[in-house]
Amino acid sequence: MIAKSQWIDLALLRAFEAEGTDAHRLCTIDNGWAERFGRDILISFRTTAARDGLAHELSDWGKSVEFPIGRVFARFLPKKNEERETPKLLFGNEGENLQTNATEHHLKFGIDFGAGYSVGLFVDQRENRRFVRQTKPKRLLNCFAYTCSFSVAAASVGAQTVNVDLSKRSLERGRQNFGLNSLSTEGHQFVADDVRSVLHRLARRGKNFDMIILDPPTFSRTKRGEAFHVESDFEELIISALELVDGGARVLVSTNCETLNEQALERMARYCLKLSRRAGSLHRQPPPVDFPSGSGASTIWLTLH
Ligand SMILES: C[S@@+](CC[C@H](N)C(=O)[O-])C[C@H]1O[C@@H](n2cnc3c(N)ncnc32)[C@H](O)[C@@H]1O
């Protein structure tokens, strides 16, 4: 049994409900965490003791805050990408549709517990998506767009977006997320290609954006076999992105890679600015209230001068 952990309290649960958010972290421990998507729960674990401990505590937490738990899914957090698995149902109705919706600040996002390791929304980016809506960009380039959650946030405040991801299927889910929010995809682009090639192509065509999202995975490989390692390739990506922005534009530099904390991202961003002979300032959004310090993605916003 693991020690009793810190679960979000009733006041925070109510605050999320009041702001129209039902996708968020419930509890974080050393070897895992629990997140909520609507009434369904996803437990992510490194050890079976962590999984069982979180499942046990979840049931107590649900009773204490009178939360009507739907299904409980669990997924193992492997060290290697190849060992990633689709979440497994721990409790609940096997016959229920694995596809459901969750909301964040009243925006809807499709969740699919059967589509693979990730279910469709990274809740640790909530504050960054909020920042996107607050700053109302006009032209957003969403690199590594996945299900286009940043673009939905931007489109909801009037932006035109270009979404780039290797996965056609994820981009299709992105289009569906636009539809869920009654946003037309007309004028938005969905490009299934390597971000690096697209950045060069956009620069050759003289394209320009007032916001760029760079939130790459730790490692990936294209169909042509080209590898991307965030630790060694992020700087090149930032430098390419800087060719597409003028003064006043903002670039999100973000990663889940455990070896790159915010200080490391800050050093990278400053180095890239220097190399590109550009000036800019850096800031961080307040960390999400449901994430203990040091958990969740490391992120830095770069504002060009
Ligand atoms: C960490 S997720 C991005 C999450 C996204 N920013 C969000 O907040 O929802 C990584 C995504 O990058 C895509 N990807 C990985 N390597 C890529 C590459 N070289 N070019 C384009 N997309 C890539 C994957 O298909 C996946 O959808």
PDBQT file of the ligand as one rigid body, heavy atoms in Angstrom, charges set to zero:
ROOT
HETATM    1  C1  LIG A 401       2.918  15.550 -27.228  1.00  0.00    +0.000 C 
HETATM    2  S1  LIG A 401       1.771  15.385 -28.574  1.00  0.00    +0.000 S 
HETATM    3  C2  LIG A 401       1.430  17.056 -28.828  1.00  0.00    +0.000 C 
HETATM    4  C3  LIG A 401       0.355  17.556 -27.897  1.00  0.00    +0.000 C 
HETATM    5  C4  LIG A 401      -0.342  18.816 -28.333  1.00  0.00    +0.000 C 
HETATM    6  N1  LIG A 401       0.582  19.934 -28.401  1.00  0.00    +0.000 N 
HETATM    7  C5  LIG A 401      -1.498  19.124 -27.397  1.00  0.00    +0.000 C 
HETATM    8  O1  LIG A 401      -1.344  19.941 -26.478  1.00  0.00    +0.000 OA
HETATM    9  O2  LIG A 401      -2.546  18.486 -27.560  1.00  0.00    +0.000 OA
HETATM   10  C6  LIG A 401       2.856  14.940 -29.860  1.00  0.00    +0.000 C 
HETATM   11  C7  LIG A 401       2.270  14.955 -31.286  1.00  0.00    +0.000 C 
HETATM   12  O3  LIG A 401       3.351  15.200 -32.167  1.00  0.00    +0.000 OA
HETATM   13  C8  LIG A 401       3.168  14.470 -33.358  1.00  0.00    +0.000 C 
HETATM   14  N2  LIG A 401       4.495  14.364 -33.978  1.00  0.00    +0.000 N 
HETATM   15  C9  LIG A 401       5.570  13.680 -33.540  1.00  0.00    +0.000 A 
HETATM   16  N3  LIG A 401       6.642  13.916 -34.329  1.00  0.00    +0.000 NA
HETATM   17  C10 LIG A 401       6.237  14.776 -35.302  1.00  0.00    +0.000 A 
HETATM   18  C11 LIG A 401       6.881  15.410 -36.396  1.00  0.00    +0.000 A 
HETATM   19  N4  LIG A 401       8.170  15.205 -36.665  1.00  0.00    +0.000 N 
HETATM   20  N5  LIG A 401       6.155  16.248 -37.165  1.00  0.00    +0.000 NA
HETATM   21  C12 LIG A 401       4.836  16.463 -36.922  1.00  0.00    +0.000 A 
HETATM   22  N6  LIG A 401       4.171  15.894 -35.880  1.00  0.00    +0.000 NA
HETATM   23  C13 LIG A 401       4.855  15.069 -35.082  1.00  0.00    +0.000 A 
HETATM   24  C14 LIG A 401       2.537  13.180 -32.918  1.00  0.00    +0.000 C 
HETATM   25  O4  LIG A 401       1.833  12.580 -33.976  1.00  0.00    +0.000 OA
HETATM   26  C15 LIG A 401       1.631  13.662 -31.766  1.00  0.00    +0.000 C 
HETATM   27  O5  LIG A 401       0.321  13.926 -32.215  1.00  0.00    +0.000 OA
ENDROOT
TORSDOF 0
